[in-house]
């Protein structure tokens, strides 16, 4: 009575296990020989899990006149073969249909992807066209400005070449001095992550220390303020 059908086990295999256990109980006196078929059918009906097979074979109607083990086994195997053949036909029929559906889905996906790529390509081309037009406009403007400046410089050189040359030299010296002063402006000497000296944040392996970083930043700002006060740049007005 403790023998139940295992998940995935065929009904015929389950019936065969029941028959072996029932024969053992019969030899030990646990069942009468005249009630063997009744006990076999009762336990098969109680321990099964496939209700569709029971309905197809009308097992419940056979309780009053239970079939023998051989007859019941023949019924089960016949029904199992019929269901197996039906499943095989369904698989053959559904397989090509599912394959066609997958092919149609793949084709639709490919078309959608191609359309999306085409739209992206057109968008990129239009964007590049706008950028090229903007660059051409800027180039035309710069060429016109350069041409105008060249005409003005030639006119100034024809009138007073010495004055123009002195002005260019003065401007060049002033730019050199400004660049030199800007390079000597105090720069950060500490790590932006831990605040320690001697390395930078991208290669820092220490724990972050926001308090120390804030203190070093305050010192840097004070140094830069003092430097700007001492090295304030005053550009001379052009005559």
VEXKE-476335 format. One record per residue (C-alpha): residue number from 0; residue in one letter; y, z, x. Coordinates in Angstrom, 1 decimal. Example, Ala and Ser with C-alpha at 12.3 -4.5 7.8 and 13.67 -1.06 7.14 Angstrom:
<sites>
     n   res       yy       zz       xx
     0     A     -4.5      7.8     12.3
     1     S     -1.1      7.1     13.7
</sites>
This chain:
<sites>
     n   res       yy       zz       xx
     0     X      0.0      0.0      0.0
     1     X      2.3      0.3      3.0
     2     X      1.8     -3.3      4.0
     3     X      4.8     -5.4      3.0
     4     X      5.8     -9.0      3.7
     5     X      7.8     -9.4      6.9
     6     X     11.1    -11.5      6.9
     7     X     10.2    -15.1      7.6
     8     X      6.5    -14.5      7.1
     9     X      4.6    -17.1      5.0
    10     X      3.1    -15.8      1.8
    11     X     -0.3    -17.1      2.8
    12     X     -0.1    -15.1      6.0
    13     X      1.0    -12.0      4.2
    14     X     -1.9    -12.4      1.7
    15     X     -4.4    -12.7      4.6
    16     X     -3.1     -9.4      6.2
    17     X     -3.5     -7.7      2.8
    18     X     -7.1     -9.0      2.5
    19     X     -8.0     -7.5      5.9
    20     X     -6.5     -4.1      5.0
    21     X     -8.2     -4.2      1.6
    22     X    -11.6     -4.9      3.2
    23     X    -11.1     -1.9      5.5
    24     X    -10.2      0.3      2.5
    25     X    -13.3     -1.0      0.7
    26     X    -15.6     -0.1      3.5
    27     X    -14.1      3.4      3.6
    28     X    -14.5      3.9     -0.1
    29     X    -10.9      3.7     -1.0
    30     X    -11.4      1.0     -3.6
    31     X    -14.1     -0.1     -5.9
    32     X    -15.6     -3.6     -5.3
    33     X    -15.0     -4.6     -8.9
    34     X    -11.2     -3.9     -8.5
    35     X    -10.6     -5.7     -5.2
    36     X     -8.9     -8.8     -6.7
    37     X     -6.8     -6.5     -8.9
    38     X     -5.6     -4.4     -6.0
    39     X     -4.9     -7.5     -3.9
    40     X     -2.8     -9.2     -6.5
    41     X     -0.9     -6.0     -7.4
    42     X      0.0     -5.2     -3.8
    43     X      0.9     -8.9     -3.1
    44     X      3.3     -8.8     -6.1
    45     X      4.8     -5.5     -5.0
    46     X      5.3     -6.3     -1.3
    47     X      6.6     -9.9     -1.6
    48     X     10.2    -11.0     -1.1
    49     X     10.0    -14.7     -2.2
    50     X     10.6    -14.5     -6.0
    51     X     10.8    -18.3     -6.4
    52     X      7.2    -18.7     -5.2
    53     X      6.1    -16.0     -7.7
    54     X      7.8    -17.8    -10.5
    55     X      6.4    -21.2     -9.5
    56     X      2.8    -19.8     -9.4
    57     X      3.3    -17.5    -12.5
    58     X      1.7    -14.6    -10.6
    59     X      2.8    -12.0    -13.1
    60     X      0.8    -13.8    -15.9
    61     X     -2.3    -13.6    -13.8
    62     X     -2.5     -9.8    -13.6
    63     X     -4.8     -9.5    -16.6
    64     X     -7.2    -12.0    -15.0
    65     X     -6.5    -11.8    -11.3
    66     X     -7.8    -14.7     -9.2
    67     X    -10.0    -14.2     -6.2
    68     X     -8.7    -14.1     -2.7
    69     X     -9.8    -17.7     -2.0
    70     X     -8.2    -19.1     -5.2
    71     X     -5.0    -17.2     -4.6
    72     X     -4.8    -18.4     -1.0
    73     X     -5.3    -22.0     -2.1
    74     X     -2.5    -21.7     -4.7
    75     X     -0.1    -20.2     -2.1
    76     X     -0.9    -22.9      0.6
    77     X     -0.5    -25.7     -1.9
    78     X      2.9    -24.4     -3.0
    79     X      4.0    -23.8      0.6
    80     X      3.1    -27.5      1.5
    81     X      5.0    -28.7     -1.6
    82     X      8.1    -26.7     -0.6
    83     X      7.9    -27.9      3.0
    84     X      7.7    -31.5      2.0
    85     X     10.7    -31.0     -0.3
    86     X     12.7    -29.4      2.5
    87     X     11.8    -32.3      4.8
    88     X     13.0    -34.9      2.3
    89     X     16.2    -33.0      1.7
    90     X     16.8    -32.8      5.5
    91     X     16.3    -36.5      5.9
    92     X     18.7    -37.2      3.0
    93     X     21.4    -34.7      4.0
    94     X     21.2    -35.5      7.7
    95     X     22.7    -39.1      7.6
    96     X     25.2    -37.9      4.9
    97     X     26.4    -35.1      7.1
    98     X     26.6    -37.4     10.1
    99     X     28.7    -39.9      8.2
   100     X     31.0    -37.1      7.1
   101     X     31.4    -35.9     10.7
   102     X     32.1    -39.4     11.9
   103     X     34.8    -39.8      9.2
   104     X     36.3    -36.5     10.1
   105     X     36.3    -37.4     13.8
   106     X     37.9    -40.8     13.0
   107     X     40.6    -39.2     10.9
   108     X     41.3    -36.7     13.6
   109     X     41.5    -39.4     16.2
   110     X     43.9    -41.4     14.0
   111     X     46.1    -38.3     13.4
   112     X     46.2    -37.5     17.1
   113     X     47.1    -41.1     18.0
   114     X     49.9    -41.1     15.4
   115     X     51.2    -37.8     16.7
   116     X     51.1    -39.1     20.3
   117     X     53.0    -42.3     19.1
   118     X     55.7    -40.1     17.4
   119     X     56.0    -38.0     20.5
   120     X     56.3    -41.0     22.7
   121     X     59.0    -42.5     20.5
   122     X     60.9    -39.2     20.6
   123     X     60.7    -39.0     24.4
   124     X     61.9    -42.6     24.7
   125     X     64.9    -42.0     22.4
   126     X     65.8    -38.9     24.4
   127     X     65.6    -40.7     27.7
   128     X     67.8    -43.5     26.2
   129     X     70.4    -41.0     25.2
   130     X     70.3    -39.3     28.7
   131     X     70.6    -42.7     30.4
   132     X     73.6    -43.6     28.2
   133     X     75.3    -40.3     29.0
   134     X     74.7    -40.8     32.7
   135     X     76.1    -44.3     32.6
   136     X     79.2    -43.0     30.8
   137     X     79.7    -40.2     33.4
   138     X     79.2    -42.7     36.3
   139     X     81.8    -45.0     34.8
   140     X     84.3    -42.2     34.5
   141     X     83.7    -41.0     38.0
   142     X     84.1    -44.5     39.4
   143     X     87.4    -44.9     37.6
   144     X     88.6    -41.5     38.9
   145     X     87.6    -42.4     42.4
   146     X     89.4    -45.7     42.2
   147     X     92.5    -44.0     40.9
   148     X     92.4    -41.4     43.7
   149     X     91.9    -44.1     46.3
   150     X     95.0    -46.0     45.1
   151     X     97.1    -42.8     45.1
   152     X     95.9    -41.9     48.6
   153     X     96.7    -45.3     50.0
   154     X    100.1    -45.2     48.4
   155     X    100.8    -41.7     49.9
   156     X     99.5    -42.8     53.3
   157     X    101.8    -45.8     53.3
   158     X    104.8    -43.6     52.5
   159     X    104.2    -40.5     54.7
   160     X    100.9    -40.7     56.6
   161     X    101.7    -37.6     58.7
   162     X    102.3    -35.4     55.8
   163     X     99.0    -36.5     54.0
   164     X     97.0    -35.9     57.2
   165     X     98.5    -32.4     57.7
   166     X     97.7    -31.6     54.1
   167     X     94.1    -32.7     54.4
   168     X     93.7    -30.7     57.6
   169     X     95.2    -27.6     56.1
   170     X     92.9    -27.9     53.0
   171     X     89.8    -28.3     55.3
   172     X     90.7    -25.2     57.3
   173     X     91.3    -23.2     54.2
   174     X     87.9    -24.3     52.7
   175     X     86.1    -23.3     56.0
   176     X     87.8    -19.9     56.0
   177     X     86.9    -19.3     52.3
   178     X     83.3    -20.3     52.9
   179     X     83.1    -18.0     55.9
   180     X     84.5    -15.1     54.0
   181     X     82.2    -15.7     51.0
   182     X     79.1    -15.6     53.3
   183     X     80.2    -12.2     54.7
   184     X     80.4    -10.7     51.2
   185     X     78.0     -7.7     50.8
   186     X     74.7     -8.7     49.4
   187     X     71.7     -6.7     48.0
   188     X     69.7     -5.1     50.7
   189     X     67.2     -3.3     48.5
   190     X     64.2     -4.1     46.3
   191     X     65.0     -4.7     42.7
   192     X     61.7     -3.1     41.6
   193     X     61.4      0.2     43.6
   194     X     64.9      0.4     45.2
   195     X     63.6      0.8     48.7
   196     X     64.9     -1.2     51.7
   197     X     63.2     -3.8     53.8
   198     X     61.5     -6.0     51.1
   199     X     62.2     -7.9     47.9
   200     X     60.8     -7.5     44.4
   201     X     58.3    -10.5     44.4
   202     X     56.3     -8.9     47.2
   203     X     56.8     -5.3     46.2
   204     X     53.6     -3.3     45.6
   205     X     55.3      0.1     44.9
   206     X     55.8      1.7     41.5
   207     X     59.0      0.8     39.7
   208     X     61.9      3.2     40.2
   209     X     64.8      2.3     37.9
   210     X     66.8      5.4     38.9
   211     X     66.9      4.4     42.6
   212     X     67.6      0.8     41.7
   213     X     70.5      1.8     39.6
   214     X     71.9      4.0     42.4
   215     X     71.6      1.2     44.9
   216     X     73.2     -1.3     42.5
   217     X     76.1      1.1     42.1
   218     X     76.5      1.3     45.9
   219     X     76.4     -2.5     46.2
   220     X     79.1     -2.8     43.5
   221     X     81.4     -0.3     45.4
   222     X     80.9     -2.2     48.7
   223     X     81.7     -5.6     47.0
   224     X     84.8     -4.1     45.4
   225     X     86.1     -2.8     48.7
   226     X     85.3     -6.1     50.4
   227     X     87.1     -8.1     47.7
   228     X     90.1     -5.8     48.0
   229     X     90.3     -6.2     51.8
   230     X     89.5    -10.0     51.7
   231     X     91.4    -11.2     48.7
   232     X     91.9    -14.9     48.9
   233     X     95.4    -16.3     48.3
   234     X     95.6    -20.1     48.4
   235     X     99.0    -21.6     49.4
   236     X    100.7    -23.8     47.0
   237     X    100.9    -27.5     47.8
   238     X    104.3    -28.9     48.6
</sites>
